[in-house]
Amino acid sequence: MKILKNIPVMAAALTVLFSVNATADQLDTVITRGTLNCGVVLDFPPMGYFDKNNEPAGFDVDYCNDLATALGVKSNVLNLTWGDRIPSLISGKTDVVVGSTSDTLERAKSVGFTYPYFVFKFQVFSKPGKNINSFDDLKKIKVGAALGTTYETEYLAYAEKKGWGKGNYTAFKSENDAFLGLYQGKVDAIISTNTNIATKLQSKEFKDYVAGPFVPNYDDVVGLITKRSEVSWINYLNLFLVHQIRDGKLDERYNKHFGSDAPADLIQALRDNK
């Protein structure tokens, strides 16, 4: 009889317990755990790479560390490929991905995006002597890009629209593989970001290569990504990005990795969330 009498009390206690668990979100989880699991693509300098001590470094890595500091937790940077970004969130491997992820409407069906935190241009990078003066010149040569990137999507859409299709195209598993393929002569040109190309031009291997035309009429606006359902966490991440601009961290990080203050038009675009 005592057991039967205590059933309502036990049921009420369980209801409270499950209610507390149900309201705990990713922000609470990260703070309670004491560690931020932050995904970065580490073959995409200067946004993400391994330094001479084989430690994660780059603009995106600094943003992970800044976020962890703001939260009062440790930073655990996890190396991802382009294709790993969304699956890492869905599986729970990462809490957030600072991975230069283009904020497309298609991707937003799967993950939640924050405000923008950077804007890229997509550019052609080629061997010397290829004479690529416009994007249309790519139809005559072998072209490649990293699999799963927005610049791959944009190139293939442009080639389809112009009628030469993808017969001259090679997809590479990673950003490093794309540049290696170019260096080894598997392709004559690749599509990448202006920031990555600028970094490669400073290297011994690629100093004589050519930074060519940009993808026409396209700015690559990127945001942080996390689980789509984590509204409170996304709100916190948005406020973090606002503070990166307001507190001078964006300028500090940009200066460190690009050698100057962030351009005024970039800051204005980020302030306008576009």
C-alpha positions in Angstrom: 0.0 0.0 0.0 2.9 2.4 0.8 4.3 1.8 -2.7 0.9 2.6 -4.3 0.6 5.7 -2.2 4.1 6.9 -3.3 3.5 6.4 -7.0 2.0 9.9 -7.5 5.0 11.4 -5.7 7.4 9.4 -7.8 5.6 10.4 -11.0 5.7 14.0 -10.1 9.4 13.8 -9.4 10.1 12.1 -12.7 8.0 14.8 -14.5 10.2 17.5 -12.9 13.3 15.7 -13.8 12.4 15.2 -17.5 11.1 18.8 -17.7 14.5 20.1 -16.5 16.3 17.8 -19.0 14.0 18.9 -21.8 14.7 22.6 -21.2 18.5 22.1 -21.2 19.9 23.3 -24.5 23.3 23.2 -26.2 24.4 26.4 -24.4 23.8 24.7 -21.1 25.4 21.5 -22.3 28.6 23.2 -23.3 28.9 25.2 -20.1 28.2 22.2 -17.9 30.6 20.0 -19.8 33.3 22.7 -19.6 34.6 22.1 -23.1 33.5 23.6 -26.5 33.8 21.0 -29.3 34.4 23.3 -32.3 34.8 22.0 -35.9 37.2 23.7 -38.3 38.4 22.8 -41.8 42.2 22.7 -41.2 43.4 22.5 -44.8 42.0 25.9 -45.7 44.6 28.6 -44.8 44.6 31.2 -43.5 41.1 30.3 -42.1 42.2 26.9 -40.8 45.5 25.0 -40.9 48.2 23.2 -38.8 51.1 25.4 -37.7 54.8 24.4 -37.6 54.1 22.6 -34.3 51.2 20.7 -35.8 48.7 22.7 -33.7 45.4 24.0 -35.2 45.8 27.7 -36.2 44.0 30.2 -38.4 41.2 32.8 -38.4 38.5 30.2 -37.7 40.5 28.5 -35.0 40.9 31.9 -33.3 37.2 32.4 -33.4 36.7 29.0 -31.8 39.1 30.0 -29.0 37.4 33.4 -28.6 34.0 31.7 -28.3 35.4 29.3 -25.7 36.8 32.2 -23.7 33.5 34.0 -23.8 31.8 30.9 -22.5 34.4 30.3 -19.8 35.2 26.8 -21.1 38.1 25.0 -22.8 38.4 24.9 -26.5 38.6 21.6 -28.3 39.2 22.2 -32.1 38.3 19.2 -34.3 39.6 18.8 -37.8 36.9 18.4 -40.4 36.8 18.0 -44.2 34.2 20.1 -46.1 31.9 17.1 -46.2 32.2 16.4 -42.5 30.8 19.8 -41.4 27.0 19.0 -41.3 27.4 15.3 -40.3 29.6 16.3 -37.3 26.8 18.4 -35.9 24.0 15.8 -36.5 26.1 13.1 -34.8 26.9 15.3 -31.8 30.7 15.3 -32.5 30.7 19.1 -32.6 28.8 21.8 -30.8 29.4 24.4 -33.5 31.3 24.5 -36.8 33.4 27.6 -37.6 34.1 26.3 -41.1 33.5 29.0 -43.7 30.1 27.5 -44.5 28.2 29.3 -47.2 24.7 30.3 -45.9 22.7 28.7 -48.7 18.9 28.1 -48.3 19.5 24.4 -49.1 21.9 23.9 -46.2 19.6 25.8 -43.9 17.1 23.0 -44.3 19.6 20.8 -42.4 21.4 23.1 -40.0 21.0 26.4 -38.2 23.0 29.4 -39.4 24.2 32.4 -37.4 24.7 35.9 -38.7 27.6 36.1 -41.3 31.1 36.3 -39.9 33.1 36.5 -43.2 32.7 37.1 -46.9 34.8 35.5 -49.6 35.3 35.8 -53.4 35.6 32.6 -55.5 38.6 32.8 -57.9 40.4 30.8 -60.6 43.9 29.6 -59.8 45.9 28.2 -62.7 49.3 27.1 -64.0 51.4 29.8 -65.7 50.7 30.3 -69.4 47.0 29.2 -69.5 45.8 32.8 -70.4 42.5 32.6 -68.4 41.1 36.1 -68.8 37.4 35.4 -68.1 35.4 32.6 -66.5 34.3 31.4 -69.9 37.9 30.5 -70.8 37.6 27.5 -68.4 35.7 25.6 -71.0 39.0 25.0 -72.9 40.9 23.5 -70.0 40.8 20.9 -67.2 39.2 22.4 -64.1 38.9 21.1 -60.5 37.6 22.0 -57.0 37.2 20.5 -53.6 34.1 18.3 -53.3 31.1 19.7 -51.4 32.2 23.3 -51.6 30.0 26.1 -52.8 32.6 27.1 -55.4 32.2 23.6 -56.8 28.5 24.1 -57.0 28.8 27.6 -58.6 31.3 26.4 -61.2 29.2 23.4 -62.2 26.1 25.6 -62.4 27.9 28.1 -64.6 29.3 25.4 -66.9 25.9 23.9 -67.3 24.3 27.3 -68.0 27.0 28.1 -70.6 26.6 24.7 -72.2 30.0 23.0 -71.7 28.9 20.8 -68.8 31.2 18.9 -66.5 33.2 16.8 -68.9 36.4 18.8 -68.1 35.8 18.8 -64.4 37.5 16.8 -61.5 36.2 16.8 -57.9 38.9 16.5 -55.2 38.3 15.1 -51.8 39.8 18.0 -49.9 41.2 21.5 -50.5 44.7 20.2 -50.1 44.0 17.5 -52.7 42.7 20.1 -55.2 45.9 22.2 -54.9 48.0 19.0 -55.1 46.1 18.0 -58.2 46.9 21.3 -59.8 50.5 21.1 -58.9 50.8 17.5 -60.3 49.1 18.5 -63.5 45.9 16.6 -63.1 44.0 19.8 -63.8 45.0 23.1 -65.4 43.1 25.3 -63.0 41.1 25.0 -59.8 38.4 27.2 -58.1 39.1 28.3 -54.6 38.7 31.4 -52.4 40.6 34.6 -52.8 42.0 34.2 -49.3 43.4 30.7 -49.8 44.9 31.6 -53.2 46.6 34.6 -51.7 48.2 32.3 -49.1 49.3 29.8 -51.7 50.9 32.5 -53.9 53.3 33.2 -51.0 54.6 29.6 -51.0 57.6 28.3 -53.0 55.5 25.7 -54.8 52.9 28.1 -56.2 54.7 31.5 -56.3 54.6 31.5 -60.2 51.0 30.4 -60.5 48.3 32.9 -61.5 45.3 34.2 -59.6 42.7 34.6 -62.3 39.1 35.9 -62.7 36.4 35.7 -60.0 33.2 33.7 -60.2 30.9 36.3 -61.8 28.4 38.2 -59.7 28.9 36.2 -56.5 30.0 36.9 -52.9 30.4 33.9 -50.6 28.7 34.9 -47.3 29.5 32.4 -44.6 28.2 31.8 -41.1 28.7 29.5 -38.1 26.5 26.4 -38.1 25.0 24.3 -35.4 21.9 22.1 -35.0 18.8 23.8 -36.5 16.7 23.2 -33.4 19.1 25.0 -31.0 17.5 28.4 -31.1 19.0 29.7 -27.8 22.5 28.5 -28.8 22.1 30.2 -32.2 21.0 33.4 -30.4 24.1 33.3 -28.2 26.4 32.7 -31.2 24.9 35.7 -33.0 25.6 37.9 -30.0 29.1 36.5 -29.8 29.6 37.6 -33.5 28.3 41.1 -32.7 30.7 41.4 -29.9 33.6 40.2 -32.1 33.1 43.4 -34.2 32.1 45.7 -31.3 35.1 44.7 -29.1 37.7 44.9 -31.9 38.3 41.1 -32.1 37.5 40.9 -35.8 40.1 43.6 -36.6 42.6 41.9 -34.3 42.1 38.5 -36.0 42.0 40.0 -39.5 45.2 41.9 -38.8 46.9 38.7 -37.5 46.0 36.6 -40.6 45.7 39.1 -43.4 48.1 41.8 -42.4 45.6 44.7 -42.2 42.5 45.9 -40.4 39.3 44.3 -41.7 38.0 46.3 -44.7 35.2 48.8 -43.9 32.9 47.2 -46.5 33.4 43.8 -44.9 32.5 45.1 -41.4 29.5 47.0 -42.8 28.3 43.8 -44.6 28.6 41.8 -41.4 26.9 44.6 -39.4 24.1 44.5 -42.0 24.0 40.6 -41.9 24.4 40.3 -45.6 
